Amino acid sequence: MHVHRFPSPSVYGRLRVELRDLTPARWLEQRPPGNDGFGTVAGVCAPGFEAYARILHPARLDVAPVRWDRVAALYGRRVTAGTRWHELIGVEDEFHFRNDDTPAVPGVWDEHPDEGPTPADVARSLIPVLSRHTRTAGHCWYGLWHGYGRYDWDDVPVFRTPGRDEVLLSGPLEDADSPMRDSHEVLRELPDLWWPQDRAWCVGGDVDLVSTYVGGSAECVADLLATPGLEAYEIAATSAVS
């Protein structure tokens, strides 16, 4: 079946689509041969940082965010850095929770956490924290998986990360959420990857995940863990993602 895709834009939200020089993203392609970290925190984000945080995408009640630890309390469980959503709600099959017939808890949650890159409300909580931990918040780079399907990216050059081909975008950190904030004609995903020019940190997400991962300094990760509006846990670079 043919699916209509929009022509690739020159601007995605307020982020510029880079068509020539992909040099700013080449550091993300430098992975050990035969061990690129696929399926790990460092593979989704980037290797080499002092510390990493896992940011949980909230469940929803209508459109309101619901923390995982609130859901966990109802099931007599607790949330840790390695908790998987399907295990938290007592479902054996990790893919089953994507089906609409998975039971929710009336009055507490009725929508599973968003799969994919960082949800817009989570992004808006991340932006002010990350801006405090870089000298180049006005000059950032982004990677957007070319396979989301809303746009035809076939004529746009890509850079390679473990398991994904990414379109390079650029713009200030304050515009990281602009693809959703300024979207009128289509629902857009936020970029999977964000990093500032000084590479002080890197944000990583993926189409198949219900978490966002951030690598940075110990101070940056501690700041994320203490931020109201974020449900964050420190995690190892080699941990499996979910």
Secondary structure as the mmCIF struct_conf table of DSSP 4:
data_model
#
loop_
_struct_conf.conf_type_id
_struct_conf.id
_struct_conf.beg_label_comp_id
_struct_conf.beg_label_asym_id
_struct_conf.beg_label_seq_id
_struct_conf.end_label_comp_id
_struct_conf.end_label_asym_id
_struct_conf.end_label_seq_id
STRN STRN1 PHE A 6 PRO A 7
HELX_LH_PP_P HELX_LH_PP_P1 SER A 8 PRO A 9
BEND BEND1 SER A 10 SER A 10
STRN STRN2 VAL A 11 TYR A 12
TURN_TY1_P TURN_TY1_P1 GLY A 13 ARG A 14
STRN STRN3 LEU A 15 VAL A 17
HELX_LH_PP_P HELX_LH_PP_P2 GLU A 18 GLU A 18
BEND BEND2 ARG A 20 ARG A 20
HELX_RH_3T_P HELX_RH_3T_P1 THR A 23 GLU A 29
TURN_TY1_P TURN_TY1_P2 PRO A 33 GLY A 34
TURN_TY1_P TURN_TY1_P3 PHE A 38 GLY A 39
STRN STRN4 THR A 40 THR A 40
HELX_RH_AL_P HELX_RH_AL_P1 VAL A 41 VAL A 44
BEND BEND3 CYS A 45 CYS A 45
BEND BEND4 PRO A 47 PRO A 47
BEND BEND5 GLU A 50 GLU A 50
STRN STRN5 ALA A 51 LEU A 56
HELX_LH_PP_P HELX_LH_PP_P3 HIS A 57 PRO A 58
STRN STRN6 ALA A 59 LEU A 61
TURN_TY1_P TURN_TY1_P4 ASP A 62 VAL A 63
STRN STRN7 ALA A 64 VAL A 66
HELX_RH_AL_P HELX_RH_AL_P2 TRP A 68 LEU A 74
TURN_TY1_P TURN_TY1_P5 TYR A 75 GLY A 76
TURN_TY1_P TURN_TY1_P6 ALA A 81 GLY A 82
HELX_RH_AL_P HELX_RH_AL_P3 TRP A 85 LEU A 88
TURN_TY1_P TURN_TY1_P7 ILE A 89 GLY A 90
BEND BEND6 GLU A 92 ASP A 93
TURN_TY1_P TURN_TY1_P8 GLU A 94 PHE A 95
HELX_RH_3T_P HELX_RH_3T_P2 HIS A 96 ARG A 98
BEND BEND7 ASN A 99 ASN A 99
TURN_TY1_P TURN_TY1_P9 ASP A 100 ASP A 101
BEND BEND8 THR A 102 THR A 102
STRN STRN8 VAL A 105 VAL A 105
TURN_TY1_P TURN_TY1_P10 PRO A 106 VAL A 108
STRN STRN9 TRP A 109 TRP A 109
STRN STRN10 GLU A 111 GLU A 111
HELX_LH_PP_P HELX_LH_PP_P4 HIS A 112 GLU A 115
STRN STRN11 GLY A 116 GLY A 116
BEND BEND9 PRO A 117 PRO A 117
HELX_RH_AL_P HELX_RH_AL_P4 ALA A 120 SER A 131
TURN_TY1_P TURN_TY1_P11 ARG A 132 HIS A 133
BEND BEND10 ARG A 135 ARG A 135
TURN_TY1_P TURN_TY1_P12 ALA A 137 GLY A 138
BEND BEND11 HIS A 139 HIS A 139
STRN STRN12 CYS A 140 TRP A 145
TURN_TY1_P TURN_TY1_P13 HIS A 146 GLY A 147
BEND BEND12 TYR A 148 ARG A 150
STRN STRN13 TYR A 151 ASP A 152
TURN_TY1_P TURN_TY1_P14 ASP A 154 ASP A 155
BEND BEND13 VAL A 156 VAL A 156
STRN STRN14 VAL A 158 THR A 161
TURN_TY1_P TURN_TY1_P15 PRO A 162 GLY A 163
STRN STRN15 ARG A 164 GLY A 171
HELX_RH_3T_P HELX_RH_3T_P3 LEU A 173 ASP A 175
TURN_TY1_P TURN_TY1_P16 ALA A 176 ASP A 177
HELX_RH_AL_P HELX_RH_AL_P5 SER A 178 ARG A 181
TURN_TY1_P TURN_TY1_P17 ASP A 182 ASP A 182
BEND BEND14 HIS A 184 VAL A 186
HELX_LH_PP_P HELX_LH_PP_P5 GLU A 189 PRO A 191
BEND BEND15 ASP A 192 ASP A 192
STRN STRN16 LEU A 193 PRO A 196
TURN_TY1_P TURN_TY1_P18 GLN A 197 ASP A 198
BEND BEND16 ALA A 200 ALA A 200
STRN STRN17 CYS A 202 GLY A 204
STRN STRN18 ASP A 206 ASP A 206
TURN_TY1_P TURN_TY1_P19 VAL A 207 ASP A 208
BEND BEND17 VAL A 210 VAL A 210
STRN STRN19 SER A 211 GLY A 216
HELX_RH_AL_P HELX_RH_AL_P6 ALA A 218 LEU A 225
TURN_TY1_P TURN_TY1_P20 ALA A 226 ALA A 226
TURN_TY1_P TURN_TY1_P21 PRO A 228 GLY A 229
STRN STRN20 ALA A 232 ILE A 235
TURN_TY1_P TURN_TY1_P22 ALA A 237 THR A 238
BEND BEND18 SER A 239 SER A 239
STRN STRN21 ALA A 240 ALA A 240
HELX_LH_PP_P HELX_LH_PP_P6 VAL A 241 VAL A 241
#
